[in-house]
Amino acid sequence: MASYGEAVRALLRAGFTHRDIIDLAKLDGREAVLKLGTEALEDETRQ
C-alpha cells in the first residue's frame, strides 16, 4: 500500500492536475485518492 503522498505523486505523473486531486479528495475522500493513486503506481510498475 502506498502512502498518500506517493499516491498523489503517481496521479500527477499520470496527468492529473493538483485541482483534480483536490476535487476528488473533497468529493470522494482521501481514500479514493489513495486507491486511485495506488492503481496508478501499479500501472507504472507494469510498464
Buried (B, 14 or more C-beta within 10 A) or exposed (E): EBEEEBBBBBBBEBEBEEEEBEEBBEEEEEEEBBBBBBBBBEEEEEE
